[in-house]
Amino acid sequence: MSQKKIFIVDDNEMFAEMLKDRLTNNPSYRISVFNTGEECIKNLYLNPDLIILDYFLNDVFKEAANGLEILGEIKRHNDQIHVIMLSSQEKYTVAAQTISKGAEQYVVKDDDAFYNIGKILRDIF
């Protein structure tokens, strides 16, 4: 079985590194971390299997594109890439909006986020 390429796109560097550490426990995952959506878009040529994408991406650069804009770019590039949206937003409307734009799952950044992401990855792969 070949390694699955997973991009983590989150401007919260600590959260992104903690998630990377958690996911690298699985040897079938190859993880890349990007702190802006723009970095992610520049690296889509690497053909990730799945992208974990934060909804708000403006902590590093205030003019950075938000997660919905990046989701649209990802899907225009390759609509077969699995995308899991992440956010601290617990509003149903935000989750529904991301799903309607092509995300497969929406995960709230809470105490269960790492567990929920791991479960989703097991279901997808």
Secondary structure, 3 states (H helix, E strand, C coil): CCCEEEEEECCCHHHHHHHHHHHCCCCCEEEEEECCHHHHHHCHHHCCCEEEEECCCCCCCCCCCCHHHHHHHHHHHCCCCEEEEEECCCCHHHHHHHHHCCCCEEEECCCCHHHHHHHHHHHHC
